[in-house]
């Protein structure tokens, strides 16, 4: 797949706190360019401040992303789609099957969005070893996060004033670069049967069964 053009890493920026002491009062300090480091800094900031509140996560991420010019919002979308495609692995799919009990095309996409929303460390470890998700508490939650797919589109719409999505929008540009989570991209690894799940991901299986 074609990769987004990434800028060189910017030094990490500090997070400024307003006079209020609540976690939601923290203001994100945007870097100059959107690269992979900045992408994960945005995600980690929203994850840490939201503390499991998905609506707050979405709002924080959208507000933070709105600090960037349109071209950097597009880069965020490209990086998001790169991570979604990077997580397209049969073992990741097996983890969703164990955690949620079923897998569909849509829910598998939303599960990978949820993985991203858990932050850089959780996501990257889950890609290396999906059994590590046994360490994540999913009780009382659905391990899916569809709204992540639309944050860049809304931020771009707010920034440009454009109402109708066209090829100039983040998803349109990403698609032109060969990044499209809806396309028939081959899933990595080996397919599995349900009978194989207990030995494929033993820690996850023990936790949910």
C-alpha positions in Angstrom: 0.0 0.0 0.0 1.1 3.6 -0.5 2.1 5.4 2.6 1.3 9.0 3.5 4.1 11.5 3.2 5.3 11.9 6.7 7.2 14.9 8.0 10.2 14.6 10.3 9.4 14.2 13.9 8.6 17.4 15.9 9.7 17.6 19.5 6.9 16.8 21.9 4.8 19.8 23.0 3.6 20.4 26.5 0.0 20.4 27.5 -1.3 23.6 28.9 -3.7 23.6 31.8 -6.3 26.3 32.3 -7.4 27.7 35.6 -9.8 24.8 36.1 -8.4 21.6 37.6 -10.7 19.2 35.8 -9.1 16.9 33.2 -11.3 18.2 30.5 -9.8 21.7 31.0 -6.5 20.6 29.6 -5.7 22.2 26.2 -3.8 20.3 23.5 -0.7 22.1 22.2 -0.5 21.3 18.5 2.8 20.7 16.8 3.7 22.4 13.4 3.3 19.2 11.3 1.2 16.1 11.4 3.4 13.0 11.4 3.2 9.6 13.0 4.5 10.9 16.3 2.0 13.7 16.4 -0.8 11.4 15.4 -0.2 9.2 18.4 0.3 12.2 20.7 -3.2 13.3 19.7 -4.7 9.9 20.3 -2.9 9.4 23.6 -4.0 12.9 24.8 -7.6 12.2 24.1 -7.4 8.7 25.6 -5.8 9.9 28.8 -8.1 12.8 29.3 -11.3 11.0 28.4 -10.7 8.2 30.9 -13.0 5.7 29.1 -15.7 8.3 28.1 -16.0 7.7 24.3 -18.0 10.9 23.7 -15.4 13.0 25.5 -12.6 11.2 23.6 -14.3 12.1 20.3 -14.9 15.7 21.4 -11.3 16.2 22.6 -9.8 14.7 19.5 -12.0 16.8 17.2 -11.2 20.0 19.1 -7.5 19.2 19.1 -7.4 18.3 15.5 -9.2 21.6 14.7 -6.1 23.5 15.6 -4.4 22.3 12.4 -4.7 23.6 8.9 -6.7 21.5 6.4 -3.6 19.9 4.9 -2.5 18.5 8.3 -6.0 17.3 9.0 -5.7 15.3 5.8 -2.4 13.9 7.0 -4.1 12.7 10.2 -6.7 10.8 8.2 -3.9 9.2 6.1 -2.1 8.1 9.3 -5.4 6.8 10.8 -6.0 4.7 7.7 -2.5 3.4 7.8 -3.0 2.1 11.4 -6.4 0.6 10.5 -4.7 -1.3 7.6 -1.7 -2.3 9.8 -4.1 -4.0 12.2 -5.7 -6.1 9.5 -4.5 -9.4 10.8 -6.2 -12.7 11.4 -5.0 -12.8 15.0 -6.4 -9.4 15.7 -9.7 -10.7 14.2 -9.5 -13.7 16.5 -9.1 -11.4 19.5 -12.3 -9.6 18.6 -14.1 -12.9 18.2 -13.1 -13.9 21.7 -13.8 -10.5 23.3 -17.1 -9.8 21.5 -18.3 -13.2 20.5 -18.7 -12.4 16.8 -17.1 -10.7 13.9 -18.6 -8.9 10.9 -17.0 -6.7 8.3 -18.2 -3.6 10.0 -17.5 -4.6 13.6 -14.0 -5.7 12.6 -13.3 -2.2 11.3 -14.8 -0.6 14.4 -12.8 -2.9 16.6 -9.6 -1.8 15.0 -10.7 1.8 15.5 -11.2 0.9 19.2 -7.7 -0.5 19.4 -6.3 2.7 18.0 -8.3 4.7 20.6 -6.6 2.8 23.4 -3.4 4.6 22.6 -0.1 3.9 21.0 1.3 1.4 23.5 -1.8 -0.8 23.7 -2.2 -0.7 19.9 1.3 -1.5 19.0 1.6 -4.3 21.5 -1.8 -5.8 20.3 -0.4 -5.8 16.7 2.7 -7.7 17.9 0.8 -10.0 20.3 -3.1 -9.8 20.4 -3.1 -12.0 23.5 -1.9 -8.9 25.3 -5.4 -7.5 25.1 -6.2 -9.8 28.1 -4.7 -7.0 30.2 -7.3 -4.5 29.0 -10.6 -4.1 31.0 -13.5 -4.2 28.5 -16.2 -5.0 31.1 -19.4 -3.0 30.4 -18.1 -1.6 27.1 -18.3 -2.6 23.5 -14.8 -2.8 22.0 -15.8 -0.8 18.9 -15.3 2.9 18.1 -16.9 3.8 14.8 -16.8 7.6 15.5 -13.0 7.7 15.1 -13.6 7.2 11.3 -15.4 10.6 11.0 -13.3 12.9 13.3 -11.0 14.1 10.5 -13.9 14.6 8.1 -15.7 16.8 10.6 -12.6 18.8 11.6 -11.9 19.4 7.9 -15.5 20.5 7.3 -15.3 22.9 10.2 -12.0 24.3 9.1 -12.8 24.8 5.4 -16.5 25.6 5.6 -17.2 23.0 3.0 -20.4 21.1 3.6 -20.5 18.3 0.9 -17.7 15.7 1.1 -15.8 15.4 -2.1 -12.4 14.2 -3.3 -10.7 17.1 -1.6 -11.8 15.8 1.8 -9.4 13.7 3.9 -10.9 10.3 3.0 -10.8 11.3 -0.7 -7.1 12.3 -0.6 -6.2 9.1 1.4 -8.0 7.0 -1.2 -5.9 8.6 -4.0 -2.8 7.6 -2.0 -3.9 4.0 -1.9 -5.2 4.1 1.6 -8.8 2.9 1.9 -10.0 0.7 4.7 -13.1 -0.2 2.7 -11.0 -1.8 -0.1 -10.4 -5.5 -0.4 -7.0 -5.6 1.3 -5.7 -9.0 2.1 -5.7 -9.9 5.8 -2.3 -10.8 7.1 -1.5 -14.1 8.7 -3.4 -17.4 8.7 -7.1 -17.8 9.1 -8.4 -19.8 12.0 -11.3 -21.9 13.1 -13.2 -21.4 16.4 -11.8 -24.7 17.7 -8.3 -23.2 17.4 -9.0 -20.0 19.5 -8.2 -21.5 22.9 -4.6 -22.3 21.8 -4.2 -19.3 19.4 -4.8 -16.7 22.1 -4.8 -18.6 25.5 -4.8 -15.6 27.8 -7.7 -14.0 26.1 -9.6 -17.2 25.9 -9.2 -17.9 29.6 -10.4 -14.4 30.5 -13.6 -14.5 28.4 -14.5 -18.1 28.7 
